[in-house]
Amino acid sequence: MNAQASPELLLMELAADCADDPLAFCKAFWADAEPREWQAEILDFIGQWLRNPETHYQPCRIAVSSGHDIGKSALIAMIEHWAMSTCAGCKIVTTAGTGMQLATKTVPESGKWFKSSLGSHWFEVRAQSIRSTETESPESWRLDFITWSKENTEAFAGMHNKGKRIVLIFDEASAIDDKVWEVAEGALVDEDTEIIWLAFGNPTKNTGRFRECFGRFKHRWKTFQIDSRTVEGTNKAQIAQWIEDYGEDSDFVRVRVRGEFPRAGSSQFIGSDIVAKARRYKAQEFGGLPKILSVDVARFGDDQTVIGTRQGRYSAILAKLRGLDTVQVAERVIQFIQQEKPDATIIDGDGVGAGVVDQVRYRGFGDQLFEFHGGSPASDPSAYFNRRAEVWGLCRDWLAAEAEIPDDPELEADLTAPEYGFSAKQQIQLERKEDMKKRGLSSPDCGDMLAMTFAVKIAPPKAKPAGPPPRVGVWS
């Protein structure tokens, strides 16, 4: 390194010296952000791979299965910046399990780390890409954030950059379709090219290509399984609460804490295909069946109260309410009781919902009124962890057997959002609303409303006898 050179030239020479040493690069370019132990291990592995003449031009495949909040988005950003800064003409494609994950977590984290680096002025951070400012052809030296689609895989099929460097990053890799994995596998074939393929994620499915990185294709991948409890800086109190609530050997803790794959085939409780089909289904001949009115009462500021009905294989949403107190919610419930004349009314009695139950009962509408408590024991404790998991299970069975729900994207999102696992007693255990919020999801208020309609069993009304009524008490 030339001691007489300008600071900018010294910085460029430092980057060049780190072309095959991402760990040294990260320590130098973020002086106040020392990589965590597990991050340093992966950075060092990439460096060793590139420094080895036998592997330098062989694809470096790394799969990381982890619990929550270990800093994987930060590591992704560090690797992106190192790769772009130390190889002119580097091309990177980063995708994620969902467009929302990419837009709200992956992209902002990458932008933050690029902007906080000593080499921040070398790149222009955009909404969907990061490009070099050190070339007249920024199109050839860039990072693209791309939402994957199994119907449109051209972005992954065209990753050619012969003689330079290619980096492909899958964030939340469990949710990326096998077709995208297959296309990417076939595209990374350039000779004399540095190829790095990284797959990160919570192990939410025990099938699919991400799972196979740790099984059938383990000989092709360097794999890491990171337990959140072993990582410095994670919220140990929150982790302890999860273990207490779900159990050490539950699938929730296996996936979200230990970084291990679940026993169930997928952690999504109700399949997207089932719900999409229900939005198109048209129920018939349900008018004579019992009608159940259900009310999921908002607990938090951004939640909503949802009122709806289910009758046979037909369901409807009557109202979505925000900003009302318990007296106002009770008044709306009473209006719908009078309007719909249900055979049963179910109200979520947890939290502020208890006030709504009391108001409705006080107003004289307590006949066939049922109070629901999701944390109470299941009717079938051999199958379900609690009552909430049980009614969602009954709702899933109802949907799978063909049923009509409103053509409402919010309801579809609510029904497909909760994840599940198994308790230590092999009971189905549904993800809590609080933990969904920590994943950046809304409370599934519409879904809870529909599921609660399965909390009671109402016998169909007795059929009226055919023909004229019998003559009673008449003597001839």
C-alpha positions in Angstrom: 0.0 0.0 0.0 1.4 3.4 -1.0 1.7 5.6 2.2 2.0 8.8 0.0 -1.2 8.2 -1.8 -4.4 10.1 -1.3 -7.0 8.8 1.3 -9.3 7.8 -1.6 -6.6 5.8 -3.3 -5.6 4.2 0.0 -9.2 3.1 0.5 -9.4 1.6 -3.0 -6.1 -0.2 -2.4 -7.5 -1.6 0.9 -10.6 -2.9 -0.9 -8.5 -4.5 -3.5 -6.4 -6.2 -0.8 -9.7 -7.7 0.5 -10.8 -9.2 -2.7 -10.5 -12.7 -1.3 -11.0 -11.8 2.4 -14.5 -10.5 3.2 -13.9 -10.8 6.9 -11.0 -8.4 6.8 -13.0 -6.1 4.5 -16.0 -5.9 7.0 -13.7 -5.2 9.9 -12.0 -2.4 8.0 -15.0 -0.7 6.3 -17.3 -0.8 9.4 -14.9 0.0 12.2 -17.7 0.4 14.8 -19.6 -2.8 13.7 -17.5 -6.0 14.5 -19.1 -9.0 12.9 -20.8 -11.5 15.2 -19.0 -14.8 15.8 -21.3 -16.7 13.4 -21.1 -14.0 10.8 -17.3 -14.0 11.0 -17.3 -17.8 10.5 -19.2 -17.5 7.2 -17.2 -14.5 6.0 -14.0 -16.5 6.7 -15.3 -19.5 4.9 -15.9 -17.5 1.8 -12.4 -16.1 2.0 -10.8 -19.5 2.4 -12.9 -20.8 -0.6 -11.6 -17.9 -2.8 -8.0 -18.2 -1.7 -7.9 -21.9 -2.5 -6.9 -22.4 -6.1 -8.8 -25.7 -6.3 -12.1 -24.1 -5.3 -11.7 -20.5 -6.5 -13.7 -21.0 -9.7 -16.0 -23.6 -8.3 -19.5 -22.4 -7.1 -19.4 -21.6 -3.3 -22.7 -22.7 -1.9 -23.6 -21.7 1.6 -27.0 -22.5 3.4 -27.8 -20.9 6.8 -30.7 -22.2 8.8 -31.3 -20.1 11.8 -33.6 -18.9 14.5 -34.9 -15.3 14.7 -33.0 -12.0 15.0 -29.4 -13.4 14.6 -28.4 -10.6 12.2 -28.7 -12.4 8.8 -29.9 -9.3 7.0 -26.8 -7.5 8.2 -24.5 -10.3 7.0 -26.3 -10.3 3.6 -25.6 -6.5 3.3 -22.0 -6.9 4.3 -21.4 -9.6 1.7 -23.1 -7.6 -1.0 -21.0 -4.5 -0.3 -17.8 -6.5 -0.1 -18.6 -8.3 -3.4 -19.4 -5.0 -5.2 -16.4 -3.1 -3.7 -13.7 -5.6 -4.4 -14.6 -6.8 -7.9 -15.2 -4.4 -10.8 -18.2 -5.5 -12.8 -19.6 -7.7 -10.1 -23.2 -8.7 -10.5 -25.5 -9.6 -7.6 -29.1 -10.7 -7.5 -30.9 -10.8 -4.2 -34.4 -12.2 -3.7 -36.5 -13.2 -0.7 -39.3 -15.6 0.2 -41.9 -12.8 -0.3 -42.1 -9.4 -2.0 -42.9 -7.9 1.4 -39.8 -9.5 3.0 -37.7 -8.1 0.2 -39.2 -4.6 0.3 -39.5 -4.1 4.1 -36.5 -5.9 5.5 -33.9 -7.0 3.0 -33.7 -3.9 0.8 -33.7 -1.3 3.7 -31.0 -3.3 5.6 -28.8 -3.5 2.6 -29.2 0.2 1.9 -28.4 1.1 5.5 -25.1 -0.9 5.5 -24.0 0.5 2.1 -24.6 4.0 3.3 -22.7 3.5 6.6 -19.6 2.0 5.0 -16.3 3.9 4.3 -17.0 3.1 0.6 -20.5 4.5 0.6 -19.7 7.0 -2.1 -18.8 4.3 -4.5 -22.4 3.2 -5.0 -25.9 4.7 -5.7 -28.6 3.1 -3.5 -32.0 2.9 -5.3 -35.3 1.3 -4.4 -34.7 -1.8 -6.4 -31.0 -1.8 -7.1 -27.6 -0.6 -6.0 -25.2 0.6 -8.8 -21.6 1.6 -9.0 -20.7 5.2 -9.5 -17.2 4.3 -10.5 -17.9 3.3 -14.0 -19.5 4.8 -17.1 -21.5 1.5 -17.5 -23.4 1.1 -14.1 -25.6 -1.5 -15.8 -22.7 -3.9 -15.8 -21.7 -3.4 -12.1 -24.8 -3.7 -10.0 -27.0 -5.4 -7.4 -30.6 -6.0 -8.2 -33.4 -6.8 -5.7 -35.8 -9.1 -7.6 -39.1 -10.6 -6.5 -39.1 -14.2 -7.6 -41.9 -15.8 -9.6 -41.9 -19.4 -10.8 -43.8 -18.3 -14.0 -41.0 -15.7 -14.7 -37.5 -17.0 -13.9 -35.5 -15.1 -16.6 -33.7 -13.0 -14.0 -32.2 -16.1 -12.5 -31.5 -17.8 -15.8 -29.5 -14.9 -17.1 -26.8 -14.5 -14.4 -23.8 -14.7 -16.7 -20.7 -12.6 -15.9 -17.8 -14.6 -17.3 -14.4 -13.8 -15.8 -15.7 -11.6 -13.0 -18.0 -12.3 -10.0 -21.6 -13.5 -9.6 -23.4 -13.5 -6.2 -26.9 -14.9 -5.8 -28.6 -14.5 -2.5 -31.8 -16.1 -1.3 -33.3 -14.6 1.8 -36.1 -16.5 3.7 -35.1 -19.4 1.3 -37.7 -21.9 2.6 -40.4 -19.9 0.8 -38.7 -19.7 -2.6 -40.2 -22.1 -5.1 -38.2 -25.2 -6.2 -38.5 -24.0 -9.8 -36.5 -20.9 -9.0 -33.8 -23.0 -7.3 -33.6 -25.3 -10.4 -33.3 -22.4 -12.8 -30.6 -20.7 -10.7 -28.7 -24.0 -10.4 -28.5 -24.3 -14.2 -27.5 -20.7 -14.7 -24.4 -20.6 -12.5 -22.0 -22.3 -15.0 -19.7 -19.6 -16.2 -16.0 -20.7 -16.4 -13.2 -18.8 -14.7 -15.8 -16.9 -12.7 -16.2 -16.4 -9.0 -19.7 -17.7 -8.1 -21.2 -17.4 -4.6 -24.7 -18.7 -3.8 -26.0 -17.9 -0.4 -29.3 -19.2 1.1 -30.5 -17.9 4.4 -33.7 -18.4 6.3 -35.8 -19.7 9.2 -36.4 -23.4 8.4 -40.2 -23.1 8.0 -40.7 -26.2 5.8 -39.2 -29.6 6.0 -39.6 -30.2 2.3 -38.3 -28.3 -0.7 -34.9 -27.3 -2.0 -33.8 -25.3 1.1 -34.4 -28.3 3.3 -32.5 -30.5 0.7 -29.4 -28.3 1.2 -29.2 -29.9 4.6 -30.1 -33.4 3.4 -30.0 -34.8 -0.2 -27.7 -32.1 -1.5 -25.6 -31.5 1.7 -22.5 -32.6 -0.1 -22.9 -29.6 -2.4 -23.5 -27.0 0.3 -21.6 -25.7 3.3 -24.4 -25.7 5.9 -24.8 -23.7 9.1 -27.5 -24.1 11.7 -27.6 -21.1 14.1 -29.5 -21.3 17.5 -30.6 -17.8 18.5 -29.7 -18.5 22.1 -26.0 -18.8 21.1 -25.8 -15.4 19.3 -24.7 -12.3 21.1 -27.3 -9.4 21.0 -30.4 -11.5 20.6 -33.4 -10.9 23.0 -32.8 -13.7 25.5 -35.9 -12.7 27.6 -38.1 -13.0 24.5 -36.6 -16.4 23.6 -37.2 -17.7 27.2 -40.8 -16.6 26.9 -41.3 -18.5 23.7 -39.8 -21.6 25.2 -42.1 -21.2 28.2 -45.2 -20.6 26.1 -44.6 -23.2 23.3 -42.2 -25.7 24.9 -38.5 -26.5 24.2 -39.3 -29.3 21.8 -42.2 -27.6 20.0 -41.9 -26.9 16.3 -42.2 -23.2 17.0 -39.0 -23.2 19.1 -37.3 -25.6 16.7 -37.9 -23.2 13.8 -37.8 -19.8 15.4 -35.1 -20.4 18.1 -33.0 -23.5 17.3 -32.9 -23.1 13.6 -34.0 -26.7 13.1 -36.6 -27.9 10.6 -40.1 -28.6 11.8 -41.7 -32.0 12.1 -44.7 -30.8 10.0 -44.3 -30.6 6.2 -45.0 -26.9 6.2 -45.4 -24.3 8.9 -48.2 -22.6 7.1 -51.4 -23.8 8.8 -53.9 -23.2 6.1 -52.7 -23.6 2.5 -52.9 -20.7 0.1 -54.5 -22.9 -2.6 -57.3 -23.9 -0.3 -58.2 -20.3 0.6 -57.9 -19.1 -3.0 -60.3 -21.8 -4.0 -62.8 -20.9 -1.3 -62.9 -17.3 -2.6 -64.3 -18.6 -5.9 -66.6 -21.3 -4.5 -70.4 -20.7 -4.4 -72.3 -22.4 -1.7 -75.9 -23.5 -2.2 -78.9 -24.7 -0.1 -77.6 -23.3 3.2 -80.6 -21.2 4.1 -82.2 -23.8 6.4 -79.0 -24.4 8.4 -78.0 -22.8 11.7 -76.5 -19.3 11.5 -73.7 -18.4 13.8 -72.7 -14.8 14.4 -69.0 -14.2 15.4 -67.2 -11.2 16.8 -63.4 -10.8 17.1 -62.9 -7.8 19.3 -59.9 -5.5 18.7 -57.3 -5.6 21.4 -54.6 -3.2 20.2 -54.5 0.1 18.4 -53.8 -1.2 14.9 -56.2 -4.2 15.2 -59.8 -4.1 14.1 -63.1 -5.6 15.4 -64.6 -8.0 12.8 -68.2 -9.2 12.8 -69.3 -12.0 10.5 -71.5 -15.0 10.1 -71.3 -18.6 8.9 -74.2 -20.7 7.8 -73.5 -24.2 6.5 -70.8 -23.8 3.8 -71.4 -20.1 3.4 -69.7 -17.3 5.4 -69.9 -13.5 5.3 -68.1 -10.5 6.8 -70.7 -8.0 8.1 -68.4 -5.2 9.4 -64.8 -4.2 10.1 -64.6 -1.6 12.9 -61.8 0.6 14.2 -61.6 3.1 17.0 -64.8 2.1 18.9 -65.0 1.5 22.6 -66.6 -1.6 24.1 -70.1 0.0 24.4 -70.1 1.1 20.8 -68.9 -2.3 19.6 -71.7 -4.0 21.7 -74.3 -1.7 20.1 -73.2 -2.8 16.6 -73.3 -6.4 17.7 -76.8 -6.0 19.0 -77.8 -4.4 15.7 -76.5 -7.4 13.8 -78.2 -9.9 16.2 -81.5 -8.1 15.5 -80.8 -8.0 11.7 -79.4 -11.5 11.2 -81.3 -13.4 13.9 -78.5 -15.9 14.5 -79.0 -19.2 16.3 -75.8 -18.5 18.3 -73.5 -15.5 18.9 -69.9 -16.0 19.8 -67.7 -13.1 21.1 -64.0 -13.2 21.9 -64.0 -12.8 25.6 -60.3 -12.3 26.1 -59.0 -8.8 27.0 -61.3 -6.0 26.2 -63.8 -8.4 24.6 -65.0 -9.3 28.0 -66.5 -5.8 28.2 -68.4 -6.4 25.0 -69.8 -9.7 26.3 -71.0 -8.0 29.4 -72.7 -5.2 27.6 -74.5 -7.5 25.1 -75.7 -9.7 28.0 -76.7 -6.6 30.1 -78.8 -5.3 27.2 -80.9 -8.5 27.3 -79.3 -10.4 24.4 -77.6 -13.1 26.4 -79.7 -15.9 24.9 -77.5 -18.3 22.9 -74.5 -16.0 23.6 -71.2 -17.8 24.0 -67.9 -16.3 25.3 -64.7 -17.6 23.6 -61.4 -18.0 25.2 -58.6 -19.1 22.9 -56.2 -20.2 25.7 -58.7 -22.6 27.3 -58.2 -26.3 26.9 -59.2 -27.9 23.6 -62.1 -30.3 23.4 -59.7 -32.7 21.9 -56.5 -32.2 23.9 -54.8 -35.2 22.2 -54.8 -33.2 18.9 -54.8 -29.5 19.8 -52.7 -27.4 22.2 -55.6 -25.1 23.1 -59.1 -24.0 22.0 -57.8 -21.4 19.5 -55.7 -24.0 17.6 -58.7 -26.3 17.7 -61.2 -23.9 16.1 -58.7 -23.0 13.4 -58.2 -26.7 12.7 -62.0 -27.1 12.3 -62.0 -24.1 10.0 -59.2 -25.5 7.9 -61.1 -28.8 7.5 -64.2 -26.8 6.5 -62.3 -24.9 3.9 -60.6 -28.0 2.5 -64.0 -29.7 2.1 -65.2 -26.8 -0.2 -66.8 -23.7 1.3 -67.6 -20.1 0.3 -65.8 -17.2 1.9 -66.0 -13.5 0.8 -63.8 -12.6 -2.1 -61.7 -10.5 0.3 -57.9 -10.4 0.0 -57.6 -9.3 3.6 -59.4 -12.4 4.8 -57.2 -14.6 2.5 -54.1 -13.0 4.0 -55.4 -13.6 7.5 -56.2 -17.2 6.9 -52.9 -18.1 5.3 -50.6 -16.1 7.6 -50.5 -18.0 10.9 -47.8 -20.7 11.2 -48.0 -23.8 13.4 -46.0 -26.6 14.9 -46.3 -29.4 17.4 -46.0 -29.2 21.1 -43.8 -31.7 23.1 -47.0 -33.7 23.4 -47.5 -33.7 19.6 -50.5 -31.3 19.8 -51.1 -28.9 17.0 -50.0 -25.4 18.2 -50.9 -22.3 16.4 -48.7 -19.2 16.3 -49.8 -16.5 18.7 -50.9 -13.1 17.4 -48.1 -11.4 19.3 -45.5 -13.5 17.5 -47.1 -12.8 14.1 -46.7 -9.1 14.8 -43.0 -9.7 15.5 -42.8 -11.2 12.0 -44.2 -7.9 10.6 -47.7 -9.3 10.1 -51.1 -7.9 11.2 -53.3 -9.6 13.7 -55.5 -12.1 11.7 -58.7 -10.6 12.9 -60.8 -11.7 9.9 -59.4 -15.2 10.2 -60.1 -15.4 13.9 -63.7 -14.2 13.4 -64.3 -17.1 10.9 -62.5 -19.7 13.0 -64.5 -18.8 16.1 -67.7 -19.8 14.4 -66.6 -23.4 14.9 -66.5 -22.9 18.7 -70.1 -24.1 19.1 -72.2 -26.8 17.6 -75.8 -25.9 16.9 -78.3 -28.5 15.9 -80.3 -27.8 12.7 -83.9 -26.7 13.3 -86.3 -29.6 13.4 -88.0 -30.2 10.1 -91.6 -29.3 9.9 -94.0 -32.2 9.3 -95.3 -32.6 5.8 -99.0 -32.2 5.0 -101.7 -30.6 7.2 -101.3 -30.6 10.9 -103.1 -33.4 12.8 -106.5 -32.8 14.2 -106.2 -32.7 18.0 -108.9 -32.5 20.6 -111.8 -32.7 18.2 -114.6 -35.3 18.7 -116.8 -36.4 15.9 
